[in-house]
Amino acid sequence: MKVGVFGGTFDPVHYGHLITAVAVKEIKNLDKIIFIPSFIAPHKIDRSSSSPIHRIEMLKLAIKGISYFDYSDFEIKKKGVSYTIDTLKFLQNTYDDIELIIGYDNLLDFSSWKDPDEILKMIKLVVLKRKVQNEPVEKDKFYYASEIIETPTIDISATAIRKRVKNNLPINFLVPDAVMEYIKHFNLYKD
């Protein structure tokens, strides 16, 4: 089975995540996309996010009934800072062919990740082409080892969704209805 691993905070998961994941699945001919919410993302240590329980529950609701989407709560259960290398080692117990899906901005600082060379030995690195303000003049070995693919540009941000909720603005068409109801029910993002 050939799987794509799509990690993130998912606070909340939104249509941008889902549409992009479908595009990657089709472009790369993957059997499954596994969403992995981080407990604490290494690059977001200084920011607080919603409870991991809420984030995983919203993710479950968003992908319910979609056979080629799955999730892993490995990083949530592990607690602490979520390092991709640890998650990939865990997933290798189940999957032989793993493609790690990251955004273009993450590629530009991939060399600062924990054990980036080891990660490249374990997986194929698939990068979502995005517009960036400062295109690197010199590209490193990680850039050349990755496969950059064009996916639809869905300009939805979790930060903007949280801000809209806080300001009592609608989030219809930004998140699945079940996620929107969950946010309302648990009064998320209000303070």
C-alpha positions in Angstrom: 0.0 0.0 0.0 1.3 3.4 -1.0 0.3 6.1 1.6 0.7 9.8 1.9 1.4 11.2 5.3 0.0 14.7 5.9 0.8 16.2 9.2 -0.2 19.5 10.8 -1.9 21.2 13.7 -5.3 21.0 12.0 -6.8 23.6 14.3 -9.3 23.3 12.7 -9.0 21.0 9.8 -10.6 22.8 6.8 -11.5 22.3 3.1 -8.1 23.6 2.0 -6.5 20.6 3.8 -9.0 18.1 2.3 -9.0 19.4 -1.3 -5.2 19.5 -1.3 -5.1 15.9 0.1 -7.4 14.6 -2.6 -5.3 16.3 -5.3 -2.1 14.7 -3.9 -3.7 11.3 -3.7 -4.7 11.6 -7.4 -1.5 13.1 -8.7 0.7 10.6 -6.8 -1.7 7.6 -7.3 -1.7 6.9 -3.5 -4.0 4.3 -1.9 -4.5 6.4 1.2 -3.8 9.8 2.9 -3.1 9.6 6.6 -3.7 12.9 8.5 -1.5 13.2 11.6 -2.3 16.0 14.0 0.7 17.1 16.0 0.7 17.3 19.7 3.1 20.2 19.7 4.6 21.2 16.3 8.3 21.9 16.6 7.9 25.2 14.8 4.9 26.2 16.9 6.2 25.6 20.4 5.6 29.2 21.4 1.9 29.1 20.2 -1.0 27.5 21.9 -3.5 25.5 20.0 -6.8 23.8 20.9 -6.9 20.7 22.9 -5.5 17.7 21.0 -8.7 15.9 21.7 -10.8 18.6 19.9 -8.4 18.6 17.0 -8.5 14.8 16.5 -12.3 14.7 16.9 -12.7 17.4 14.3 -10.4 15.5 11.9 -12.4 12.3 12.4 -15.6 14.2 11.6 -14.1 15.8 8.5 -12.9 12.5 7.0 -15.7 10.2 8.1 -16.9 8.0 5.3 -14.0 8.8 2.9 -12.4 5.4 2.4 -9.0 6.8 1.1 -8.6 9.2 4.1 -7.4 8.0 7.5 -5.8 9.5 10.6 -3.3 8.6 13.2 -3.3 9.8 16.8 0.3 8.6 17.3 1.6 12.1 18.0 -1.3 13.0 20.2 -0.9 9.9 22.3 2.9 10.3 22.4 2.6 13.8 23.7 5.5 16.3 23.8 7.0 17.9 20.7 6.0 16.0 17.6 9.0 15.1 15.4 8.4 13.7 12.0 11.2 11.2 12.2 9.6 9.5 15.2 6.2 9.3 13.5 7.7 7.9 10.3 9.5 5.2 12.3 6.2 4.2 13.9 4.4 4.2 10.5 7.1 2.0 8.9 5.8 -0.8 11.1 2.6 -0.8 9.0 3.5 0.7 5.7 6.4 0.0 3.3 5.8 2.9 0.8 5.4 6.2 2.5 5.3 9.7 0.9 5.6 12.6 3.2 3.5 15.6 2.1 4.8 19.0 3.1 4.3 22.6 2.1 6.8 24.5 0.1 7.6 26.7 3.1 8.5 23.6 5.1 10.9 22.5 2.3 12.8 25.8 2.6 13.7 25.0 6.2 13.7 21.2 6.0 17.5 21.2 6.8 16.5 22.4 10.3 14.2 19.4 11.0 15.3 16.7 13.3 17.3 14.1 11.3 16.4 15.3 7.8 18.8 13.0 6.1 17.4 10.0 7.9 13.8 11.1 6.9 14.9 11.1 3.2 16.1 7.5 3.5 12.7 6.4 4.8 10.3 8.2 2.5 9.7 10.1 -0.7 9.3 13.8 0.0 6.4 15.4 -1.8 6.2 19.2 -1.7 3.1 21.2 -2.4 4.0 24.1 -4.7 2.9 27.4 -3.1 3.7 31.0 -3.8 6.5 32.1 -1.5 7.7 35.6 -0.9 11.4 34.8 -0.9 12.3 32.1 -3.4 15.7 30.7 -2.3 18.6 31.6 -4.5 20.6 28.6 -3.6 18.7 25.3 -3.4 20.0 22.6 -1.0 20.1 18.8 -1.4 16.6 18.5 0.2 15.2 20.7 -2.5 16.7 18.5 -5.2 15.6 15.3 -3.4 12.0 16.3 -3.3 9.2 16.1 -5.8 7.4 19.4 -6.1 3.8 19.0 -7.4 1.2 21.5 -8.4 -2.0 21.3 -6.4 -5.0 23.6 -6.4 -4.3 26.8 -4.3 -7.0 26.9 -1.7 -6.5 30.1 0.2 -8.1 29.1 3.5 -6.2 29.5 6.8 -7.0 27.9 10.1 -5.9 31.2 11.7 -8.5 33.1 9.7 -11.2 30.6 10.6 -10.4 30.9 14.3 -10.5 34.7 14.0 -13.9 34.5 12.2 -15.3 32.3 15.0 -14.0 34.7 17.6 -15.7 37.6 15.8 -19.0 35.7 15.4 -18.6 35.5 11.6 -19.8 32.5 9.6 -17.4 29.8 8.6 -19.7 28.0 6.2 -17.8 26.7 3.1 -14.5 26.9 5.0 -14.9 23.7 7.0 -17.2 20.6 6.7 -20.6 21.1 8.3 -19.8 18.5 11.0 -16.6 20.4 12.0 -18.6 23.7 12.1 -21.2 22.1 14.4 -18.4 20.7 16.6 -16.8 24.1 16.9 -20.2 25.6 17.9 -21.1 22.8 20.3 -17.8 23.1 22.2 -17.6 26.9 21.9 -14.1 26.7 20.4 -12.0 29.7 19.5 -14.1 32.2 21.5 -11.3 33.4 23.7 
